[in-house]
Amino acid sequence: MFASNAFFKRSQVVAIDGEYRSWRRAGDSGQFLTFHFCPTCGSTVFWDAEREPDLVTVAVGTLADPAFAAPSRTIWTENRHDWLSFPEAIARHPKRPS
């Protein structure tokens, strides 16, 4: 699965507004991820990882800000499409870094 996400400290998230549904699955670590998605279109809006309880991950496409910061690193690049490239200056991780 490919996604463009922004990671925020939970203390930085002041409000999550609107209706959503949740779905939970075990990650590669064996710990759970909870995805929160739009009940109308099914798009993932944000998610939480049991492994990192102090973080909230937000799908960048939901922010509707064309000036949003460019990525500073990539993870799970082993799952990217062959045609997708990243700037040379950012760190790349084939899987989740430890």
SULVEN-V814008 format. One record per residue. N is the residue number from 1. RES is the residue in three letters. PHI is phi in whole degrees, -180 to 180 (NA if undefined). D_LAST is the distance of its C-alpha to the last C-alpha in whole Angstrom. Layout:
<<N RES PHI D_LAST> <N RES PHI D_LAST>>
This chain:
<<1 MET NA 20> <2 PHE -106 19> <3 ALA -155 19> <4 SER -113 20> <5 ASN -126 18> <6 ALA -117 18> <7 PHE -105 16> <8 PHE -124 18> <9 LYS -64 18> <10 ARG -55 20> <11 SER -67 23> <12 GLN -82 23> <13 VAL -87 25> <14 VAL -91 28> <15 ALA -160 29> <16 ILE -122 29> <17 ASP -106 32> <18 GLY 106 34> <19 GLU -82 34> <20 TYR -152 31> <21 ARG -117 30> <22 SER -126 26> <23 TRP -142 25> <24 ARG -122 22> <25 ARG -147 20> <26 ALA -79 17> <27 GLY -88 14> <28 ASP -61 12> <29 SER -78 11> <30 GLY 94 14> <31 GLN -89 14> <32 PHE -91 17> <33 LEU -116 17> <34 THR -117 20> <35 PHE -98 22> <36 HIS -116 25> <37 PHE -133 27> <38 CYS -69 31> <39 PRO -71 33> <40 THR -88 36> <41 CYS -105 34> <42 GLY 85 30> <43 SER -71 28> <44 THR -68 25> <45 VAL -103 25> <46 PHE -155 22> <47 TRP -151 19> <48 ASP -123 18> <49 ALA -114 14> <50 GLU -56 15> <51 ARG -67 11> <52 GLU -132 12> <53 PRO -65 16> <54 ASP -90 16> <55 LEU -116 16> <56 VAL -123 18> <57 THR -106 17> <58 VAL -116 21> <59 ALA -66 22> <60 VAL -58 23> <61 GLY -62 26> <62 THR -80 27> <63 LEU -83 28> <64 ALA 47 31> <65 ASP -127 30> <66 PRO -64 31> <67 ALA -96 30> <68 PHE -58 26> <69 ALA -57 24> <70 ALA -69 23> <71 PRO -64 19> <72 SER -107 17> <73 ARG -162 14> <74 THR -124 13> <75 ILE -134 11> <76 TRP 58 12> <77 THR -69 15> <78 GLU -65 16> <79 ASN -100 18> <80 ARG -75 20> <81 HIS -70 23> <82 ASP -59 25> <83 TRP -79 27> <84 LEU -89 24> <85 SER -120 23> <86 PHE -125 21> <87 PRO -58 22> <88 GLU -60 21> <89 ALA -76 20> <90 ILE -100 17> <91 ALA -68 14> <92 ARG -123 13> <93 HIS -129 10> <94 PRO -60 12> <95 LYS -131 9> <96 ARG -72 6> <97 PRO -69 4> <98 SER -80 0>>
